[in-house]
Amino acid sequence: MRINPKTCRTILLQDWFCRPQSSLCTTGTSYLMSARLGRSRRSLMLIMFPIKVELQDPGSVQQQLLGPVKELTWKFPQMPVEPTSPPVQFQLREPVSVSSVAATCDENMVHVQVKKDLFGSGELIQASDISLGGCGVTGEDSVAQLLYFQSYLQACGSQVVMTNDSLVYSFSLTYIPRAISDTSAPIVRTSGAVIGIECHYLRLHNVSSNALQPAWVPYAATKTAEELLVFSLKLMTDDWKFERPSNVYYMGDLIHFEASVKQYNHVPLRVFVDTCVVTAVPDAAAAPSYLFIQNHGCLVDSKLTGSSSRFLPRTQDFKLQFQLEAFRFQQGDTGSLFITCLLKATAAASPTDAEHKACSSVGHKWAGAGGEDQLCSCCDGSCGSRKARDLTSVSGIGHFGFLGPIHTGTVPLEQLKV
């Protein structure tokens, strides 16, 4: 076959190989191709001639250029080892309560004395940082480091509350510390505090326009001797000999109660506990509540919870002793229990009945504190709702009110009462 030189083209194709992340490229096998174009330009014939090309790794070339690398002999300096410290005997100092406020209530005024070392820490407070219901200091003793307040009972933001027996005027002694320096040192060394102060005054007094005579008998004493009965409900020690000085109990303790009635000039009387309800706040109608004596003298706590709560056998008619196992409310617990009881008294010569009894659940049966077992059978149902019989002059019914708070486990702070 004859090839026209003018119609031939020589094409050199090369394959380029580039390494990843590198700008170096090397050529691979090259091919020399000749092409012939016919006269009609409809066909193209390629003749490929391989050309051998030797490739070298750029890394090896670079190694030859740089030469061998010497091993580094420099190392980071090491920190010196600290010696271990011996164990330190340390005990955190607990703050103790201090008596830095005293109050005196007169007929129409209250006088308050405050130590400038209010918290007993040696840090003296400023007179401008403390007030009695918004009223400032009325006097200061720089030698004794004392501050004085004086106010009428109806002034300085006082609040008055009237109970059955007393008028109570309440004041708030407020301490708000200011910063030592508003610019260079905006810090304080003491904490704020609010201290409650109360003045109690009896509502009832014996008043007479005549001079007192040696044989004069107060009207209140005469009235009590004739028809009024004085009921009491006390917390007793474990041996039942003395009134318990503390009202703090813990889970598992037995709370000992003693109900009694003073007879004065009455015929001998027999006392009963008609109902008792426990609440978390001083309100007998509040929730949650627990009525552990109900149905006219049925102590149901041992039957409902399996506790050891019960009436003790009666030894004296004008006294009745019972015990209640300490507990706390599952919800709405405040750490305090308030107990409201209704006490009754009848003539000791009168027979007991379904509305005048003291029954405890012992095992699977009911037992009476005075032997009235047959009357206790109604404790599983209803012991009647007939109207209480007339107890005038020989007996009475007393709503004892709140015995408490009884603290179970925690002791809240008490305010200053005068």
C-alpha positions, 0 to 999 in steps of 0.5 A: 500500500502506498502512502502519500506523505502529505496526507499523513499526520504523526500524533504523540499521545502521552499518559500523565500520572499525578500523585494525590496532594502533589503538584508533581506529574510523571509521564507514562508509556507514550505511543507514536501514532501515524495516521493516513487520510484517504482522498475521500477523508472518510477513513482514518487508519492509526498506526501505534508505536509504543515507546518505553519511558522509565519513571522515577519516584520523586521521593527517592530523588528528594531523599538523595538531594537532602541526604540522611537525617540525624536523630534529634537528641533534644527532649522536653524538660520534665517538671520536678516532682512535688513532695506529698503532703502529710494528712491534715487534721481539720474540722470545720467550725460550725456556727453557734446560735447567739443571743444578741436581741432582747425585748421588753414589752410595756403597757403601750410600748416595746423596747428592743436592745440589739448587740452590734455584733449581731451574729457573734462573729466580731463583725459590727453592723451599722446602725443605718442597716437595721430597722424595726418595721421601717423605724430607725435606731432611737439610741446607741451605746458606743461603749457597750456596742448596743443599739436601741429601738423604741416604738408604740405597739401600734407603730413601726409596721406592727401587726396585731392578732387576737386569740382566745386569751391574748392580744399579740403584737408582732414586729419584724427587726430587719437587717440588710447589710450594705456593701463596704464600698460601692466602688473599690470593694462591693462586698459584705461580711455579714448576711441579712436577717429578719427577727420576729418579736412578739408582745403578748397581753392577756385579754381577760382581767378582774376589774373592780371599782372598790378597794380590794378586801382581804376576803375578796374572791375574784369573779373568774375563780368563783365562776370556775368553781361553780360550773367551768371545767379546766381541761389539759392535754400534756406531753409526758416523759416515758415514765409518765411522771413529769411533763416532757420539756421537749416536743421533738420526736423521731420515727419509732418514738412513742408520744405519751399524752395525758388528758386531765380535768381539774375538779375544783369544787365539783364532785369527782369527774371522769375524763374522756378523749372524744376525738383527736385529729392530726394536721400538718398546719394549725388548722383542724380542717386542713389537708392532709389530716389523720383522725386517729381517735374517732367514734367517741373514744375509739383509738383506731391507729393500731388497727389501721397501721398495726402500731403500738398506739393505745389507751393505758389502763385508767388509774384515776378518773380525772386522768386518761393516758394514751400513746401514739407512735410518731409518724410523718405525712407522706405528702405535704410534710412540714416536719411538724404535727398539730393535734386537735382533741375534744375532751369530755368529762362526766361525773365519776359516779355516772355509768359509761356508755357508747359516747363516753368510753376509751377503747383500744384495738388489742390484737383482733378485739377492742378493750376499754381503758376502764374495763368497758369492753362491751361498749367498744364493740361499736368501734367497728361500726357507728357508736351512735349519733344521739345528742350529748346528754346535759352535763351542766354543773357536774361535767362539761365538754372542752375543745382543747385546741392545738397541742403542738407543734410536735416536731418529728425529725427536724426542729424549726427556728423559733421566734423571740416571744416576750 
